Amino acid sequence: MYSDHTFTWDELTIPLPWKKPPLSLNDRMHWRQRHRITRHVRTHIAWTLSTGVNKREPLRKGQRLRVELHYQPRDNRRRDTDNLMGFAKPLYDGIVDAGLVEDDTPEYMIKPEPVIHPANGANNARMWLQLTVEDD
């Protein structure tokens, strides 16, 4: 049953539907295709954080949101965390669109380098966001 209730919170883990990043800093795709994917990622995370059990109260003055992108690939090939930043930016923008923070600047959001976990050997790639509220 759908509830319009919003929850106060300290930490939230959001599973992402992608098995690998749909965007990378090394991508050389047409701008229209990049825009379509960017819009989809941004809209998906905004909708996810604005509805149902994931709906949360906006942060209060003096709080910042730590946003950590986690990626567990299907194999242990070498990967560069910098390339995940092309995917992380629309996620940050979607969090702003959801109304959790006013902007994705350091005043409101802490954005550490993405984390790449070792493959689990079962060929089960996954991605998730870890959101943590921090008081200044």
N, C-alpha and C positions, 0 to 999 in steps of 0.2 A: 504494500500500500504506500502511495506517495505521501510524503509529509513536507510541508512548507517550513518546518522548523529548522532553524540554524543552530549549530553547535558551537560552543566555545571550545578551544582546543590549544594544545601545545605541540602536537606532532601528528603528522598524517602521511601515510604511504599511499601513493597513487600508482597502480599498475598501468603501464602504457600498452596500447594495442600493437605496437610495432616490435618485430623480432630483431630488426637492425635499424639504424638511423635512416630515415627517408631523405635527410639532407646532410651534406658534408661540406666543409670549406673547400674540398678538392673537386666538388661536382662542377661539371661544365655543361649544365643543361640550359636550354632556352629559358629566357626570363619569364615567359608566360607559364611554363611548366613549374619553375621554381616558385612563382607566386601562388599557383594553385595548391601546391604541397604546403607552403608556408601558411596559407590561409586555413587549410584543413587542420594542420597541427594546432595552430593558435585557437581556432574555433573549438576543436575537440577538448582541449584542456580547460578553456573557459566554461564550456558547457558542463564538463565533468565536475568542476569545482563550484558550479552554481546551482546544482540540482541534487535532489535526493539525499542520501546519507553522507555525501561529501560536502554538502553546503556548509560553509563556515562563516562565522562573524568576521568582518574586516578587522585588521589589527588596530590596536589602540595606539595613541600617541606614545612615543618612546619605545615602541616595539619594532623589530625588524624580522623579516622572514628569510630564513636560510633555506635555499633551494638547491638540492643536490640531485644531479642526474646520475643514475646508475645504469650500467650496461653490462650484461653477462652474455657475451657472444657465444655462438655455437661451437667455436673452436678456439685454440690458443695462438692463432697467428698474431704477429706484432700489430698493434694498433696504437694510434696517436690520439691522446685525449683532446688535443686541440681541434681535431676534425669534428668532434661532437659539438663544438660551439655553433656550427651552422644550424644544428637541430635544436640546441638549447635556447637560442634567442626567441624563436616563436613560442616556446613553452613559457619563457619569462613574460612575454607580451600577453599570452593567454591568461596568466595569473593576474596580471593587471586588469585585463578585460573582465575577469570574474569579480573584481572589486575587493580582493583581499588586501591589496596595497595600492597606494596612489600612483606609484611609478616604479620602474625597475632600476632606479638609481641606488647607489650605496646607502643613501639615507633611509630607504625602505626595504632593500633586499640585499642579502649576502649571497653571492654566487661563487662558491668554491669550484675548483676544477672538477669536471666530471670524473666519476670513478668507473674504471673498467675492471670487472671481476674476472677471475679465471673461469674458463668453461667448466661446466659440471660433468662433462663426459657423456651426457645423455642427448646431446644435440638439441637441447631445449634453450634456445636463446630467449632472452627477455630484457625488458627495459622498465624502469620505474623511477618515479620522483619521490624524494624524501623531503617533506616540508616540515620545518621546525620553527616555532616562534621563539625569538630571543628578546629578552629585555635589555635595554641599554644600561 
